[in-house]
Amino acid sequence: MTTHQPYVPASQTLPELTPRALILGVLLGLIFSASSVYLALKIGLTVSSSIPIAVLSITIFRALGRTSILENNIVQTTGSASDSVAAGVVFTVPAILLMGYDLDISRVAILAAAGGLMGILMMIPLRRALIVKEHDTLIYPEGTACAEVLIAGEERGLQAKRVFQAFGIGFVYKFLMGGLKLWRDVPGKALGFYPGAAVSTEISPELLGVGYIIGPRIAGYLFAGGCFAYLVLAPAIKLVGSGLTEPFGFPAVKLIRDMSPGEIRSSFIFYIGAGAVASAGIIALARALPTIVTSFAASWKDLRASRLGQAVTKLRTEDDLPISVTIGGSIVLAIVLTLLPQVGVNLLGAILIVIFGFFFATVSSRVCGQIGSSANPISGMTIAALLGTCLIFVAIGWTGVDHRVQAIAIAAVVAVATANAGNTSQDLKTGFLVGATPRRQQIAILVGTIGSAMVIGWTLTLLNRAYTYPVPETHPAFSAQAAAPTAGGRPAVEVLPETMSSFRLAGSDSVDQNTYQVVRVYVITEGVAAGKYLMDPGTHELRYVLDPGIGGRIHEFQGRVIPRLDSPKATIMALVTDGILTHKLPWALVLLGVFITIAIELMGVQALPVAVGVYLPISTSSAMFVGGVVRWLIERRAKAAQQSIAEVESGPGVLFSSGLIAGGAICGIVLAAIAGVLGSADALAEKVPLFHALGSITESNLLAFALFAALGVTLYRVGSQKS
């Protein structure tokens, strides 16, 4: 291996871990953290924020006066922790909503902070082995690209104009569409000539931007899954079930012939898609298993071999936090998790967190060096940790209702640790290339992680509460046996002293003034799906389901679209946990999804994005597909002009897309807060006379698609420009 010479020599000292760098990094991290949470809930994906944050930092600090490349690196290091923390939390914690529990801000924040800190601590002793020793073999694509941006900004200067412009366009577009309702946000149509089928597009700027960044291949796979769900499975269910004379489904509340495409999705395709995604994640993990095993073995060997060299190193560019911080910090975190009642993790859970956390953090750090953070199988490794945890629980008899929450808590910490270890390795690679001080970067990541953890809990609970609506769903009274305590202590059905009255139906203008008792159903019981319900205190019949805003299964009511954040990865975790610990799932539908995944894999196609497309509404995948098509057109044009794909990867189109994502996602959170205050997603539009003045034109599909096309053309024109 040739000796690497960083951009800033080890002998040179520049401003680096300054207060203003940490403050700006935390502020930008909070913005992109909220954006990442919204995106991960919406589509089960996050996109790297390192380059947009680096560009913003260069521009802001240049406006304030002279800055250094190392100071800008600290800003992006601090801010980019948001992606990994958001991914780990959102992929796991919302699963408890699907089990009938509520989200708690303190629990989310503690799990996020613990996982984030553990991922960093586990990565510290691996830096010399992975970043330094294997510099020529482990590329760390995102980290290398970010270093190139920082160096270009130092030498030529960069303008963040495109990011700011796109943020403004995305925010205003989303506000006019989703807040003031000046045009339809999900234009579409049920196909009358093809019963059960429907096509629609959620024409939001953030989905267009995501489609551009992930590219035409993955966007095409996602859309293919959506087409299969809405144009094949739903019509097939409608065709076969139309002759039934009794309600059938999960839950069985309606005749299939009377179901809309959205109701078919919530009763059938929801479970088929969940089975497909879970099996695809396990297959992806199995495919990566040889790499995981060899990566862990090589990292452990290199770690032991490098400790002596680290002890005698005195250079600034090789100054790490001591390994005692890793060992002591991990032990303290495990003890804290055991003692805090909000988390609900006992000593065994803490031990499992440390074991799984160390193993998968090590694996993630190396895998990111080979294939990048975007392709890092975080969900697959989290499923593996969850499977191991649940099987251990079964072996020792921990199969009670509340043990599922404990399993999810363990998986959440491991997921955040795995994601953050990969993100930390990318940041340390950037620092290695530009000549940063590792110790100062590691401190910056610790600060950024804690900041992100605080905002993630708030964002999750805000979004869920804002879009949780009572939706009419009638079920007969439960039997006495359903409310009887189980072996695990808590009954499957629990009637709470809490009551609810005078509420809007599915966020509409209709108000029910009656008083109902709140009931929690923790597992599928007597045909009733897990969740929160409202019970008539006189007849004891269930009248409404309090369908959560995150992971809710009901997407429309009386032809009106209900805002939902599908959280596909968290649904997998709930499915795996319920399947092993309670055995109460519609296994016929789940297995149908499993064998669909196997068939796709046998065709030689990557099944995971197709499976996610089956689970997501077609309105979501079709919007991302449009962004992928724009990217495909840009790449064709670049190829004709003999430009490299690498130039497109770091070109103006990616920066503009990042701005659209941030603007649209932040506006989505703002609108959720407004909806929470006013009581309805439509309340703001009702208070502004412009919505009424425009009349029926606001319901025009043609207008909506024309405006979305204009946004796509703008992205194409920006992406066609040279860097």
N, C-alpha and C positions, 0 to 999 in steps of 0.2 A: 504494500500500500504506500503510495506517495504521500509525503507530508503535506497536509492541507494548509494553505495560507488564507486566513479569513480576510474579508474586505477591510476591517479595522484590525490592525496588528495587536497582539497581546500586550505589547509594550506601550501602546497608546491608550490613554484614559480620556473618555468623553463623558458628558452628562448622560446618565442612563436611568437609574431608578429614582427619578425626581418626583416630588409631590404632584406636580401638574400632569406628569405622564400617568401616574396611578389614577388621579381623579378623572382625567379624560378617558382613560381606558375603562374605568368602572362605569362612567356615564354612557359611553358608546356600548359597552357590554350590556347594560340594562335595557337599552333600546333593542339591540339585536337579540337579547335573551327573550324578551316578550315576543318579538317577531318569530323566533325559533319555536317557542311554545305553541303559538297559533298555527304555524306551519306543520309542526309534528302532529298536532291534534287533527288537523285538516286532512293530511295525506300520508302521515306516517313517515315523513322524510324531513331531514334538515339539510341546509346547504351551508357551506363554509363561509364564515364572515371575516376571515383573516384579511383577505385582500381589500374588501371595501373599507374595513376599519383602518388598515394601513394607509390607504389613499386619503381617507378623511383626516387622519392624524397628520400626514405630510402637509395637506392643504391648510388645516387649522393652525398648526404650529408655525408654518411659514408666514401666515397672516399676522401672527403675534410677534414674530421676530425669528431670529436664528435658532435652529434646532439641530439635533444630531440624529444620525441613522439609528443609534442605539436607543435613544429616547423614543423614537417612533416605533421601534421594535417592542419596547416595553408596553406601549399603548395597545398594539395589536395582540400581544401576548396576554395582557390583562383582559381585553375585551372579548377575545375569541373563545374564552372558556365558556361563554354562553351557549355555544352550539352543543357541546358535549353534555353539559349538565342538563340542558333542556331535553336532549334526545333520551338520556338515561331515565329521567323522571317520567316523561310523557309516554315512553314505551311501556311503563309498568304501573305506576301509581293509579291512573284512572281505572284500572281493573277493579278496584274495590267498589267503584260506583256501580259496576255491572253486577256486583254481588249484594246490592241492597244497602251498602254503607254510605256515609257522607265523607266528603273530603274535608280535611282539617289543615289549615294553613301551617300550623306549627309542625305537624307530622311531615308534610311535604318538604318544608324548609330543612328540617333536621336530616331527613333521608338524603336530600340533594346535597347538603353540605358535607355529610359524612362520606357519601360515595365520591364526591368530587375531591375531597382532601385525600381519601385513601388512594384514588387513582394517581394523584400527583406523588404521594409518598412512595408508592410502589415503583414509580418510574425513575425516581431520583438515582438509585444505585445502578440502573440499567443504562444510564446515559453514555458512559464511557464505552460500554460494550456495543451498543447499537448505533449511536450517533458518531462516535469517534472511530472506533476500530473498524466498523463496517461502513464507513462513509462511501466507499466506491460501490458497494453492493446494495445497500438499502437507500433508495432514492428519496423517499418521503416526498411525493409529488407536490402536495399542497404547500408543504414547508419550503421546498425549493422555489416554487412559483412566487411565494410571498417574499422570499429573500430577493428575488429578481426585481420585484416591484419596489421594495425598499431601496435597493441600489439605484434603480432608475430614478426614483424620486430624489435621492441624494445628489445624483449627477445632473439630472435635467429638470427636475421638478415635475410634479404631477398636479393636475387640476381635478378636483372632485366634483366639477360642475355637473357631469352626467349623473353622478349618484344623487346629488341634491335635486336636479331636475326630475329624475325618475321618481324619487321619493315624493316630491310635490304632486306630480301627475298621478301617481298611484293613490295617494291619500285623497286628493280631490275627487278623482274618478270614483273611488270606493264610497266616499261620503255622499256624493250626489246620487249614486245608485242605491247603496244599502241604507243610507240614513234618510235622505229626502225622497227616495223612491221615484226618481224622475224617469227611470226606465227599469225594465225587469232585470233582476239579477240572475235568474235561472230560466231563460227562455227555453221552451221545449214543447213537446207534443206527444200525447199518447197516440199510437198508430191504430186508428179504428179498423183498418183492413187487416190488421195482424194482432188479434186480441192478446193482451198481456204485455205487449212490447211498448217501449217508450224511448224517445231520444230527447236529450236536453244538455245544456252547457251552462256551467256556472261561470259567467264571463267576468271573473275578477282579475285584477292586475297581478296579484301574487301568484296565481296559478299559471298565468302566461309566462311570468318570469321563471318559475320553477321548471316549466317545460323546456324553456330555452337552455337553462343551465344543465339539466340532466341529459339533454340531447334527444335526437329523434328515435334512437333505438329503444331506450328505456321508456320514453313517452309512448312509443308505439306499442310496447308490451302492455303497459298499463291500460291503454285504450282498447287493446284487443281483449283484455280481461273484462272490461266494462261491456263491450259488445256481446261477449259470450254470456254474461249474466243477464243483460236486459233484452237482448235480441234472440237468445236461444233458450236459456234456462227458464226465464219468466214466462214466455209464451208456451213452453212445454208444460210447465206446472198448470197454467191456465187451461190448456187443452185437455190434459189428463184429469184435472180436478173439477172441471165444469159440471160433470154429471153427478157429483156428490150432493146428497140431500141434507147432510149435517155439517156444521162448522168443522173445519180441519186446519191445523197449523200449529205453530208454537209462538204464542198461545192460540188455542182454538176459539176464536171469537166471531168468525164470519165465514159464510160460504165462499169457496174459492171463486165461483163465478161472479160474485159481487165485489171481489177485491180489485183495487187499483194496482198498477205496477209497483207503486211505493209500498203498498200493504203486502204484496207478494214478497218484496224484498225483505221487509221486517219479519215476516213469518217463516220464510224458507231460505232465501238467498243469504241472509245474514249469517246463518249457521253453516251453509255450504262454503261461503267465502272464508269464514273463520277457520274451518277445517282445512281449506286449501292453503291459507297463509301459514298456519301452524306447521303443516307437513312440509311446505316449501322451505320454511325456516330451518327445520330439522335436517332436510336434505342438503341445504346449503352448508349447514354445520358439518354434516358427515363428509361432504366433499372437501371441506377445508381441514378436516381432522388430521391428515398427514402433515400438513403445513403447521397446524397448531402444535402437534406433538414435537416435531423437529424444532420449531421456533422456541418452545419452552425449554427443551433440552439444551439448545445452543445458547440461549440467553442465560440460563442458570450456570452453564460452564463458563461463559465469558464473564459473568458477574464475579464468580469466585477468582478467576484469573486476573481480573482488573483491579481488585481491591488494593493490592500492594502498590501498583502503579499510581493509584489515586492518592494513596497516603503520602507520597513524596512529591506530588505535583504542586508547584507554586505559581504557575502561570495564571494570570487573570482569567483567561478563556477556559480554564479547566478547574475553576473554583466552584465546587458543588456544595450544597448543604450536606452535612455529615450523615453517614448511614444510620447513626444512632437516632436521628430524627425520624427516619423511616420506621425503625423497629419500635421506638418509644411512642411515636405518633399513632401507629396502627394499634398498639395495645390500649392506649388511652381512648381511641375512637371506639374500640370494641367494648370497653368498660362503660363508656358514656351511653352507647346504644342499649346496653343491658339495663342501665339504671333509669333511663328516661321512660316514663309510663306512656307518653304519646306514641312511641314507636312500637311497643309491644313485642320486642325481641328479647328472648331469654339468653342464657349463657350458651346453649347449643347454637342458637341462631347467630350469635356474635362469632363463634368459632367458625361456622360455615361461611360467614361473610368474609372473614380474614382468609380462609383457605381458597374459596372460589375467587375472591377479589384478587389475591396475589397471582393465581394461575392465569386468569383471563386478562388481567392488566398486563402481564408479561407477554401473553400471546398478542393482545391488541397492539402493543407498542411495536412489535416486529411486523405484524401483518400490515399495519399502516405504512411501514417503510417499503413494503413490496407492492401493494396495490392501492394505497391511498386511503384516507379516512372515509371517502364517499362509498367505497366498496367494502369497508370493514364490517364483517357480519356481527354487529353488536347484538341485534335481536336474536340471532342464532345462538350466540354464546350465552345470552341471558336465558333463553329457553332451556339450554343445557343445565345451567345453574339451578333453574326453577325445577326442572325434572329431577335433578339429583336431590334437591331439598325436599320435594314432595315424596319421593320414594323413601327417603330417610324417615320422614314423618309417618308414612304408612307403616314402616317396619317397627316403629316404636309406639304405634297406636294413636298418633296425633292426627285424627281425621275429623275433628269437630269443626263446626261452622267457623269459629274464629281462628282456627289454625290456618285457614286460607289467607287471612290478612297478614299473618306472621310470615308465611311463605312469600307473599308479594313484597313485603317490606325487605326481606333478605334479597330478593331478586332486584329490587329497586336500587339498593346500595351497590350491588355487584354491577348492575347495568351502568350506573353513573361512573363507577370506578373504571370499568372497561372503556367506556367512551372517553373519559377524561385522560386516561393513560395514553390513548392513541392521539388525542389532541395535544397533550403535553409533548409527546415525542415529535410531532410536527413543528411545534413552536421551538423546541430545543434544536431541531435541525435548522430552522431559520436562523436562530441565534448563532449556531456553529458556523454557518456560511458568512454571516455579516460580522462576526467577531464579538458577540455579546458575552456577558458574564453569566454563566449558568446559574449561580446562586441567586443573582438578582432576578433572573427570569423565573426561577422557581418560586421566589417570594411573590412576584407579580401574579403568577397563575393562582397561588393560594388566595390572594386578595380578590382576584376576578371571580374565582369559584364561589367564595362566600357571598359576594355581591349578587351574583346570578342566582344563587340558591334562595336568597331572600325574595327576589322579584318573581321567581317561578311559582312559588306557593301561592302568592297573591294573584298572579295571572290565571292560574288553573282554577282557583275557586271563583274568581270573578266571572270567567267565561262560563263555568258550569252553572252558576246561580242565575246568570242573565238569561240563559237559554233553556232552563229547566221549566217545563210547562205541564200543567195537569191536562191530560188527554183522555177523553171518555173511553173506558174499556171496562165492560161489566163481567164479573165472575160471581158465581154463587158463594155463599158463606163457607168458610173452611170448617172441616171437621175438628172435633176436640183433639184428635190425635195429632193434627198438624201443629197445634200450639203447644204440644207436650215437650218438655226438655229432652234433648238428645243426649247420647253418650258423652258428647263433647261439652255439655252444659247448656248452651244457648239453643232455644227451639228454632225450628226451620221458619216459623212464622211468629212475629212478635207484634202485638198491638201496643202502641205507644200512648202515653197520656197526652201527647201533643194533638192539637186539632187545627183545622184549616177551614176558612170560610171566605166568602166574597172574593173570588179569584176569577181571572180571565181564563176561558177555555182555549187551550193551545195558542195562547198569545193573541187571540182575536178580540173583538169588541164585546163578545158575549160574556156575561158575568153570572156565575152561580153564587147565590147569596146563602145557600145552605151551609151547615156546619158538618164536617166530616172528621172521622178519626183517622190518624196516620198509622199505617200498617207497613212493617218491613217484611219482605219475603227474601230470605237469604239464599235459598236454593229452590230449584223448580219443584213446586209442591202442588199436587192435585191439578196439574195442567196450567198453573200460573207461573210465569217466568219470574226470576229473581228481580227485585227492585222495590221501590217505594210506591205505596198505593193509598188511596183515600177510601175509607169504608163508611157506608151508611150505618150510623150507630143504632138505628131501629131494626133494620133487617139483617145487618152484618154482611151484606153483600158489598163487593168491591165495585166502586163506580168510576174511579179514575186511576190512571197510572201517572205518577210524577216522573215522567220520562226525562232522564238527565240530559243536560246540554252536551255533555261529553259522552260519546258512545251510545247515545240514545238510539233505539231501534225504529222509532216512528218519525218519518220524514215529511208526512203530509197529513192534513186533516181537512176534510170537506173540500178537496181540490186546492187547498192553500199550502204552500211550502213552509215547513217549520225549520228554522235555522238549527243546524246540527254540526257538531265536530266529531267525526266518526272514530278517531283514535284507533286505527286498525291494529297497531302493535299491542296496545293494552288489551284489546279484545282477545288476542292470542293468549296472553298471559292468564287472563281469567278463564279461558277455555281449558288450558292445560291444567291449571290448579283445580278447577271444578271437576274435570274429567278424572283426575287421579284421586283426589281426596273425598269427593262426594258421589262420584259415578252417575250424577244426575244431569245428563245432557241428551238432546235429540241425536243419538249416535248415528242413526241412519243418514241424516243430512250431513253430519260432520264427516262421516266416512265417504260420502259422495264427493265432498270437497277434497278429501285425501287422495282418492283415486283419480280425480281430475288432474291433480298435481302430478301424480305418477305418470299419467298418460302424456302430459305436456313434456315432462323430463325425457320420456322415451322418444319423443320427437326430436330431441336434441336442442330444445329451446330452454332458456333460463326460466324456471317456473315461478320464482318468487315475485318479480314484478307483475307477471300475468295474474298470479293469485291475488296480489294486492288489488289489482284492477277489478277482479271478480267481487271483492269485498266492498270496495269504494263505490259510491254512486257514479253512474256513467257521466253525470254532469261534471264531476271533478276530473275524471281521467280525460274527458274530451277537451276540456280547457287546456290541460297540460299538453295534450297532443298538438294543439294549435301552436303552442310555444316551441315544441319539438320540430314542427314543420318549418317555422321561421328559421330555426337554427340550421336545419337541413339546407334551406335555400342559401343561407349565408355561407355554409361550408362549400356548397357547389360553386358559388361565385368566387370564393377564396381559392379553390382548387384551379379554376379557370385562369385566375390572375397569378397563379404559381405562388400563392401564400401558403404557409404551413398551417396545419390545424392548431399548433401551439399558439400561433398568433391570434386565432379565433378564441382559444381558451382564455387568454388574458386580454382580449380586446374590449372595445367599448360596449359591445353588446352584453357581455357578462356583467360589467359594472352597471349598465342601465337596468338589466334584469334584477340585480341585487337591490337597486333602488326601488324598483316596482314591488319587489317582495316585501321590503321593509315598510314602504308606504302603505301598501294594501293591508298588511298584517297589523301594523300599528293602528290604522283606522278601524280595522275589525275589532280590536280591543277597546278602542274609544267608543265605538257604537254599542258594544256589549255593556260597557259601563253606563251609557245613556239609557239603554233598554232596561238595565237593572233598576235605575232610579225612577224611570217613568212607568215601568211595569209592562212594557210591550215593545217589541222590535219595530212596530209601526207607529208608535206614539209620537216620535219626532216629526215624521212626515205629516201626521194629522195636525200638528200645531203650525205647520208652515203652509200658507195658502197656495204656494206654487204647485204643489202636488194636485190640488183640486182644479186649479186653473188650466192645467194642461189636458185634463180629461182623459179620454180613452187612449191617447197616444202613449201614455206611460205603460200601457199593457201590450204594446206592439212588439212582437218578436223581431220584426224587421228592423226597427229602430235599435233595439238592444244589440243585435248581431252587427249592425252597421257601425256602432260605436266601438264594439270590441274589435272589429276588423280595422278600424282606424288606429286603435292602440297597437295592434299587431303590425301594421304598416310602419308606425313610428318606430317600433322596436327593430324592424328590418332595416330602416334607413339609418338608424344609429349604428346597428351592428355592421353595416356595410362600410362604414367609415374606417379609415386606417387608424391604428393606435397612435 
